[in-house]
Amino acid sequence: MRMLALERDGWACVQCGERRGLEVDHVQPVKTHPELSFSLGNLQCLCGKCHARKTRIEIGLGQIDPKREAWKKLVKDLQKPNEHKGKEHA
């Protein structure tokens, strides 16, 4: 089932598109939906970060502070132009 889910999702995280560190996650937790344990439709590929975020919400810790998420996105976006500069000079 894991391989079928990976192939179906194009070997990428369905949340962010990351291709490394993939985990196959149950959309509906097995604890509350044991009948969906082996259902391909209940599986999705997530990277470690997205899987941790989903688990955090499921166990009741809630979302990470939106301001922190915005800051992380800003820093990531600011790094992107620098990545391209190095490639242009190569």
N, CA, C and O of each residue as an XYZ file, in Angstrom:
360
protein
N       0.820     -1.193      0.000
C       0.000      0.000      0.000
C       0.865      1.259      0.000
O       0.545      2.250     -0.656
N       1.971      1.201      0.751
C       2.863      2.361      0.833
C       3.380      2.744     -0.556
O       3.360      3.913     -0.940
N       3.838      1.744     -1.290
C       4.373      2.011     -2.633
C       3.285      2.551     -3.562
O       3.547      3.444     -4.368
N       2.089      2.027     -3.456
C       0.984      2.520     -4.288
C       0.688      3.989     -3.979
O       0.443      4.784     -4.886
N       0.714      4.340     -2.690
C       0.467      5.739     -2.304
C       1.584      6.646     -2.820
O       1.310      7.734     -3.327
N       2.833      6.211     -2.698
C       3.964      7.008     -3.183
C       3.870      7.233     -4.692
O       4.075      8.345     -5.179
N       3.561      6.177     -5.412
C       3.438      6.303     -6.867
C       2.263      7.207     -7.245
O       2.388      8.065     -8.119
N       1.137      7.010     -6.589
C      -0.049      7.828     -6.878
C       0.230      9.311     -6.641
O      -0.196     10.158     -7.426
N       0.952      9.627     -5.551
C       1.220     11.020     -5.193
C       2.479     11.571     -5.868
O       2.940     12.664     -5.537
N       3.027     10.810     -6.812
C       4.168     11.295     -7.584
C       5.449     11.444     -6.776
O       6.294     12.281     -7.093
N       5.591     10.642     -5.742
C       6.784     10.654     -4.898
C       7.078     12.052     -4.369
O       8.227     12.494     -4.342
N       6.010     12.743     -3.945
C       6.145     14.103     -3.408
C       5.108     14.327     -2.315
O       4.041     13.713     -2.313
N       5.439     15.212     -1.396
C       4.517     15.589     -0.326
C       3.299     16.274     -0.949
O       3.447     17.195     -1.752
N       2.118     15.831     -0.585
C       0.905     16.423     -1.148
C       0.655     17.828     -0.608
O      -0.143     18.565     -1.186
N       1.310     18.219      0.478
C       1.138     19.545      1.057
C       2.098     20.570      0.454
O       1.685     21.664      0.069
N       3.389     20.207      0.375
C       4.381     21.212     -0.027
C       5.212     20.822     -1.249
O       5.953     21.654     -1.773
N       5.105     19.586     -1.708
C       5.846     19.166     -2.893
C       7.236     18.622     -2.620
O       7.921     18.206     -3.555
N       7.675     18.611     -1.367
C       9.001     18.085     -1.008
C       9.117     16.634     -1.458
O       8.147     15.879     -1.394
N      10.298     16.249     -1.911
C      10.512     14.891     -2.406
C      11.404     14.055     -1.489
O      11.594     12.864     -1.732
N      11.946     14.662     -0.447
C      12.828     13.925      0.472
C      12.102     13.646      1.784
O      11.207     14.389      2.186
N      12.506     12.560      2.443
C      11.966     12.239      3.756
C      10.473     11.997      3.780
O       9.782     12.419      4.707
N       9.978     11.320      2.762
C       8.526     11.111      2.669
C       8.035     10.042      3.635
O       8.712      9.047      3.894
N       6.855     10.276      4.151
C       6.170      9.337      5.028
C       4.763      9.156      4.474
O       4.160     10.104      3.972
N       4.249      7.947      4.566
C       2.876      7.698      4.125
C       1.990      7.795      5.366
O       2.159      7.046      6.329
N       1.058      8.721      5.323
C       0.219      9.072      6.460
C      -1.212      8.635      6.225
O      -1.696      8.632      5.093
N      -1.883      8.266      7.301
C      -3.322      7.997      7.245
C      -4.046      9.334      7.369
O      -3.868     10.043      8.359
N      -4.852      9.682      6.384
C      -5.620     10.926      6.409
C      -6.533     10.918      7.640
O      -6.512     11.850      8.444
N      -7.314      9.879      7.771
C      -8.129      9.670      8.958
C      -7.340      8.721      9.864
O      -7.002      7.619      9.433
N      -7.040      9.110     11.090
C      -6.204      8.280     11.966
C      -6.766      6.871     12.176
O      -7.978      6.683     12.281
N      -5.876      5.898     12.235
C      -6.256      4.509     12.449
C      -6.946      4.353     13.809
O      -7.839      3.521     13.970
N      -6.527      5.148     14.765
C      -7.112      5.080     16.112
C      -8.629      5.303     16.089
O      -9.377      4.647     16.814
N      -9.064      6.235     15.246
C     -10.496      6.546     15.181
C     -11.200      5.905     13.986
O     -12.427      5.814     13.969
N     -10.441      5.462     12.992
C     -11.021      4.863     11.784
C     -10.252      3.592     11.397
O      -9.646      3.546     10.326
N     -10.267      2.568     12.246
C      -9.498      1.352     11.954
C      -9.925      0.660     10.659
O      -9.130     -0.043     10.036
N     -11.163      0.859     10.263
C     -11.653      0.229      9.031
C     -10.976      0.793      7.780
O     -11.038      0.182      6.713
N     -10.329      1.959      7.907
C      -9.651      2.586      6.767
C      -8.135      2.340      6.770
O      -7.403      2.931      5.976
N      -7.679      1.473      7.658
C      -6.244      1.224      7.817
C      -5.550      0.862      6.509
O      -4.456      1.353      6.229
N      -6.175      0.015      5.717
C      -5.549     -0.465      4.489
C      -6.244      0.057      3.242
O      -6.217     -0.590      2.195
N      -6.860      1.215      3.349
C      -7.531      1.832      2.214
C      -6.592      2.846      1.557
O      -6.147      3.788      2.213
N      -6.294      2.669      0.293
C      -5.416      3.589     -0.426
C      -5.976      5.006     -0.409
O      -5.216      5.974     -0.378
N      -7.272      5.129     -0.428
C      -7.898      6.442     -0.403
C      -7.698      7.181      0.916
O      -7.929      8.387      0.996
N      -7.270      6.462      1.945
C      -7.026      7.072      3.246
C      -5.536      7.314      3.480
O      -5.134      7.652      4.594
N      -4.725      7.147      2.457
C      -3.284      7.363      2.584
C      -2.862      8.582      1.785
O      -3.431      8.881      0.736
N      -1.849      9.285      2.297
C      -1.278     10.427      1.585
C       0.210     10.492      1.912
O       0.644     10.073      2.985
N       0.976     11.021      0.975
C       2.405     11.189      1.193
C       2.669     12.576      1.768
O       2.224     13.588      1.227
N       3.401     12.595      2.871
C       3.783     13.847      3.508
C       5.268     13.810      3.822
O       5.817     12.751      4.131
N       5.919     14.961      3.745
C       7.301     15.047      4.201
C       7.267     15.057      5.729
O       6.200     15.215      6.324
N       8.403     14.894      6.353
C       8.464     14.861      7.805
C       7.896     16.103      8.461
O       7.211     16.012      9.480
N       8.176     17.277      7.879
C       7.681     18.535      8.440
C       6.162     18.624      8.405
O       5.527     18.965      9.403
N       5.586     18.314      7.254
C       4.131     18.395      7.109
C       3.443     17.332      7.959
O       2.370     17.570      8.513
N       4.068     16.151      8.060
C       3.490     15.093      8.880
C       3.508     15.500     10.354
O       2.542     15.255     11.076
N       4.599     16.118     10.801
C       4.692     16.575     12.188
C       3.636     17.647     12.468
O       3.015     17.646     13.531
N       3.435     18.555     11.518
C       2.432     19.612     11.677
C       1.034     18.990     11.806
O       0.256     19.373     12.680
N       0.728     18.032     10.933
C      -0.582     17.369     10.967
C      -0.773     16.641     12.296
O      -1.839     16.732     12.905
N       0.240     15.929     12.742
C       0.158     15.197     14.003
C      -0.039     16.155     15.172
O      -0.815     15.875     16.085
N       0.653     17.267     15.142
C       0.532     18.278     16.198
C      -0.922     18.740     16.329
O      -1.435     18.883     17.438
N      -1.566     18.966     15.214
C      -2.960     19.407     15.215
C      -3.864     18.277     15.714
O      -4.784     18.510     16.499
N      -3.596     17.051     15.252
C      -4.423     15.904     15.640
C      -4.397     15.640     17.141
O      -5.403     15.225     17.715
N      -3.261     15.874     17.776
C      -3.167     15.586     19.208
C      -3.591     16.773     20.065
O      -3.511     16.724     21.292
N      -4.045     17.842     19.407
C      -4.632     18.946     20.139
C      -3.699     20.088     20.483
O      -4.062     20.952     21.281
N      -2.517     20.119     19.909
C      -1.602     21.223     20.192
C      -1.876     22.429     19.309
O      -1.331     23.508     19.544
N      -2.707     22.256     18.305
C      -3.086     23.377     17.448
C      -2.042     23.748     16.424
O      -0.986     23.124     16.315
N      -2.365     24.767     15.691
C      -1.489     25.280     14.639
C      -0.318     26.033     15.243
O      -0.416     26.589     16.337
N       0.782     26.045     14.522
C       1.907     26.893     14.890
C       1.465     28.338     14.683
O       0.674     28.625     13.785
N       1.965     29.228     15.495
C       1.618     30.650     15.433
C       1.732     31.153     13.986
O       2.791     31.008     13.376
N       0.667     31.741     13.426
C       0.693     32.238     12.044
C       1.817     33.256     11.802
O       2.362     33.317     10.700
N       2.166     34.046     12.809
C       3.268     35.006     12.646
C       4.582     34.267     12.432
O       5.413     34.687     11.626
N       4.768     33.167     13.153
C       5.998     32.378     12.983
C       6.030     31.749     11.593
O       7.073     31.733     10.940
N       4.891     31.232     11.144
C       4.812     30.650      9.801
C       5.115     31.706      8.735
O       5.827     31.423      7.771
N       4.583     32.917      8.901
C       4.830     34.007      7.948
C       6.318     34.362      7.926
O       6.886     34.597      6.860
N       6.943     34.400      9.098
C       8.378     34.706      9.180
C       9.193     33.638      8.466
O      10.113     33.961      7.714
N       8.867     32.366      8.693
C       9.594     31.275      8.044
C       9.444     31.362      6.523
O      10.403     31.136      5.785
N       8.232     31.692      6.061
C       7.997     31.818      4.622
C       8.802     32.975      4.044
O       9.393     32.846      2.972
N       8.829     34.096      4.744
C       9.587     35.258      4.286
C      11.069     34.924      4.160
O      11.696     35.254      3.153
N      11.625     34.279      5.161
C      13.041     33.901      5.131
C      13.309     32.949      3.968
O      14.307     33.094      3.262
N      12.426     31.982      3.769
C      12.579     31.025      2.665
C      12.528     31.739      1.315
O      13.338     31.461      0.430
N      11.568     32.665      1.160
C      11.428     33.414     -0.093
C      12.638     34.308     -0.352
O      13.044     34.480     -1.501
N      13.211     34.874      0.697
C      14.386     35.730      0.539
C      15.612     34.933      0.107
O      16.512     35.476     -0.533
N      15.652     33.665      0.450
C      16.778     32.815      0.077
C      16.719     32.394     -1.383
O      17.759     32.110     -1.977
N      15.554     32.347     -1.966
C      15.388     31.876     -3.338
C      16.187     32.694     -4.360
O      16.862     32.088     -5.193
N      16.152     34.027     -4.347
C      16.937     34.772     -5.329
C      18.438     34.484     -5.222
O      19.134     34.469     -6.238
N      18.936     34.258     -4.027
C      20.348     33.954     -3.839
C      20.714     32.624     -4.450
O      21.831     32.461     -4.940
N      19.800     31.667     -4.436
C      20.039     30.363     -5.052
C      20.217     30.528     -6.554
O      21.074     29.876     -7.150
N      19.421     31.385     -7.169
C      19.487     31.574     -8.618
C      20.742     32.337     -9.023
O      21.288     32.075    -10.094
N      21.210     33.257     -8.215
C      22.406     34.018     -8.553
C      23.600     33.106     -8.744
O      24.373     33.272     -9.688
N      23.752     32.141     -7.848
C      24.889     31.230     -7.959
C      24.814     30.401     -9.220
O      25.852     30.072     -9.793
N      23.641     30.055     -9.667
C      23.467     29.238    -10.868
C      23.744     30.042    -12.126
O      24.224     29.495    -13.119
N      23.439     31.358    -12.094
C      23.649     32.198    -13.283
C      25.136     32.348    -13.587
O      25.533     32.399    -14.751
N      25.959     32.420    -12.536
C      27.375     32.633    -12.739
C      28.121     31.345    -13.046
O      29.286     31.386    -13.440
N      27.475     30.214    -12.874
C      28.143     28.925    -13.088
C      28.298     28.621    -14.553
O      28.840     27.575    -14.913
